[in-house]
């Protein structure tokens, strides 16, 4: 064999190997590049999926809340006997519309609305009819006994009923649909030294009582333990009221109304409202925060 021919063959083989290596390296680079791109796209898609899942969960929670508020709205007592189908808060209506647009559940919401309205009407009729059993003496009311003198004020909160008496005590009874425990005496609160004239329960369950001993006492709604005594009136505290923020108002025979703040359970005197010319016998707070006071001077004053 000619040496030059062998050299040519070896040169061709060498070039062929280099060409194959270059092609393989190019394929490897292409594969790596494609993997990088696909990984980045996968991460982007995963991020979008996570975001959509969170948004979907938020929509579901908002829709569940709207359905709950819808049921609450229908079952609420509507003043004046107005048909509940004619009343719906604007904010609830907006939530329902959003839920329907996102979830496409118009038919479901409408059916639920009508069913709840029917249920509310049936329950209202049953509620109104139950009083006939007492008026025609087919049913006798339950009697809660224990006070040794007259009962001057009542208040209810959750599953408790509070009664204030001329015996200087406050009695706490259970209010339950279970006849075996309904009306059971939980405890008797003592501390006032004269008639307990009035009481009110805050949104957190805290009990406030006004007495002829010129004080307002504050009691824990959990265990009935005394929390503090508010002093300042010079005569009998005839009425107490509290607003949504926890501000307390106490009316007195001394012709004044005292205002007490409540910050994290700490009560403090704020100011005294004067103007009535005789005993202030009652106070009430409206939903918009206005204070109304009624007096033996024949007037009602509005404080806003």
WOZIKA-V454920 format. One record per backbone hydrogen bond with DSSP energy under -1.0 kcal/mol. CO is the residue of the C=O (numbers start at 1). NH is the residue of the N-H. If there is no record, write none. Layout:
co:CO nh:NH
co:CO nh:NH
//
This chain:
co:2 nh:6
co:3 nh:7
co:4 nh:8
co:5 nh:9
co:6 nh:10
co:7 nh:11
co:8 nh:12
co:9 nh:13
co:10 nh:14
co:11 nh:15
co:12 nh:16
co:13 nh:17
co:14 nh:18
co:15 nh:19
co:16 nh:20
co:17 nh:21
co:18 nh:22
co:19 nh:23
co:20 nh:24
co:21 nh:25
co:22 nh:26
co:23 nh:27
co:24 nh:28
co:25 nh:29
co:26 nh:30
co:27 nh:31
co:28 nh:32
co:29 nh:33
co:30 nh:34
co:31 nh:35
co:32 nh:36
co:33 nh:37
co:34 nh:38
co:35 nh:39
co:36 nh:40
co:37 nh:41
co:38 nh:42
co:39 nh:43
co:40 nh:44
co:41 nh:45
co:42 nh:46
co:43 nh:47
co:44 nh:48
co:45 nh:49
co:46 nh:50
co:47 nh:51
co:48 nh:52
co:49 nh:53
co:50 nh:54
co:51 nh:55
co:52 nh:56
co:53 nh:57
co:54 nh:58
co:55 nh:59
co:56 nh:60
co:57 nh:61
co:58 nh:62
co:59 nh:63
co:60 nh:64
co:61 nh:65
co:62 nh:66
co:63 nh:67
co:64 nh:68
co:65 nh:69
co:66 nh:70
co:67 nh:71
co:68 nh:72
co:69 nh:73
co:70 nh:74
co:71 nh:75
co:72 nh:76
co:78 nh:81
co:83 nh:86
co:84 nh:87
co:89 nh:93
co:90 nh:94
co:91 nh:95
co:92 nh:96
co:93 nh:97
co:94 nh:98
co:95 nh:99
co:96 nh:100
co:97 nh:101
co:98 nh:102
co:99 nh:103
co:100 nh:104
co:105 nh:109
co:106 nh:110
co:107 nh:111
co:108 nh:112
co:109 nh:113
co:110 nh:114
co:111 nh:115
co:112 nh:116
co:113 nh:117
co:114 nh:118
co:115 nh:119
co:116 nh:120
co:117 nh:121
co:118 nh:122
co:119 nh:123
co:120 nh:124
co:121 nh:125
co:122 nh:126
co:123 nh:127
co:124 nh:128
co:125 nh:129
co:126 nh:130
co:129 nh:132
co:131 nh:135
co:132 nh:136
co:133 nh:138
co:133 nh:139
co:134 nh:137
co:150 nh:166
co:153 nh:164
co:155 nh:162
co:157 nh:160
co:159 nh:175
co:160 nh:157
co:161 nh:173
co:162 nh:155
co:163 nh:171
co:164 nh:152
co:164 nh:153
co:165 nh:168
co:165 nh:196
co:169 nh:165
co:170 nh:189
co:171 nh:163
co:172 nh:186
co:172 nh:187
co:173 nh:161
co:174 nh:183
co:178 nh:181
co:178 nh:182
co:181 nh:184
co:184 nh:174
co:187 nh:172
co:189 nh:170
co:195 nh:212
co:198 nh:210
co:200 nh:208
co:202 nh:205
co:206 nh:202
co:207 nh:219
co:208 nh:200
co:209 nh:217
co:210 nh:197
co:210 nh:198
co:211 nh:214
co:211 nh:237
co:215 nh:211
co:216 nh:230
co:217 nh:209
co:218 nh:227
co:218 nh:228
co:219 nh:207
co:220 nh:224
co:225 nh:220
co:228 nh:218
co:230 nh:216
co:236 nh:253
co:239 nh:251
co:241 nh:249
co:243 nh:246
co:247 nh:243
co:248 nh:260
co:249 nh:241
co:250 nh:258
co:251 nh:238
co:251 nh:239
co:252 nh:255
co:252 nh:280
co:256 nh:252
co:257 nh:273
co:258 nh:250
co:259 nh:270
co:259 nh:271
co:260 nh:248
co:261 nh:268
co:263 nh:266
co:266 nh:263
co:268 nh:261
co:271 nh:259
co:273 nh:257
co:279 nh:296
co:282 nh:294
co:284 nh:292
co:286 nh:289
co:290 nh:286
co:291 nh:303
co:292 nh:284
co:293 nh:301
co:294 nh:281
co:294 nh:282
co:295 nh:298
co:299 nh:295
co:301 nh:293
co:303 nh:291
//
